[in-house]
Amino acid sequence: MGGNHKPGTPRDRALGAELRAIRENAGMSLAQTCEEIQWNPSHLSRLERGQRHISPESVMGLAMIYQVPADRRTELVARAKEVSTLGWWDRPPAGVPTELGALAAYEHEAIRMTDWSPSIIPGLLQTPAYAEALMREWGVPEKDLNARLGARRQRQGLLDRRQVDYTALIGDFALRNQLCEPEAFATQLRHVATLARRDGISIRLVEQPTALAMFGWYLMDFDQVGSAVLVEHHESSTFLFDEETTQYLRARRALTALALSERATQDRLQTEIERVLIGG
């Protein structure tokens, strides 16, 4: 999602899917359309999948080729002109990767979020001290550290919004993966326990062994378009959309079935806080 193109939003995905349906109903293939409009097929494919921002000019050009009636054409162009609610992610500060701004935009539009984090505390639940220790170990440059920490705090603000629906499924190892000093780590675990008592936030531990612990992912559901998943790797991340998210929807069901209850998770967190403080 880098380069000189503006990343797509959930609204772009909805509009792109509609344009694809219009093209197919017009009996035109991707190649035929691109020959008419003189685009690279990969560009149109990305627009239809919502992986690039769709400009009003692009919508008008496609609508003309598909011979969309004037009133419908006007409606589509108007939708492309709609300005999404502006947030800090529209112009991420220096030092904040484009992908992080795109993630924040998706979070803003999501109606449900599920974070599977097998070995660390999820980003939305991290305290400043824990987040800083994690970023330093990841090798975030010193000059970018404050900007990255600020972006994380901005993202965490979505947990304060009304009707939030956020679930964190956390692997057992994350409670023993002490990335900061004992007192700071105990504070981190207390913070998780406090957030778990909020409405709209569900935090559950997964203690049982599972092959799903190989890597983490972040599943976001939307109102008008399919789901999106952020898959995290060691030094990079990848967004997946629509049918590519099917296996993660299954994984969510499997992990939910394995996880401790919210009450049992709270009890386990208290036990771990005591263990950390006494140096166990």
Secondary structure, 3 states (H helix, E strand, C coil): CCCCCCECCHHHHHHHHHHHHHHHHCCCCHHHHHHHHCCCHHHHHHHHCCCECCCHHHHHHHHHHCCCCHHHHHHHHHHHHCCCCCCHHHCCCCCCCHHHHHHHHHHHHCCEEEEEECCCCCHHHCCHHHHHHHHHHHCCCHHHHHHHHHHHHHHHHHHHCCCCCEEEEEEHHHHCCCCCCHHHHHHHHHHHHHHCCCCCEEEEEECCCCHHHHCCEEEEECCCCCCEEEEECCCCEEEEEHHHHHHHHHHHHHHHHHCCCHHHHHHHHHHHHHHHHCCC
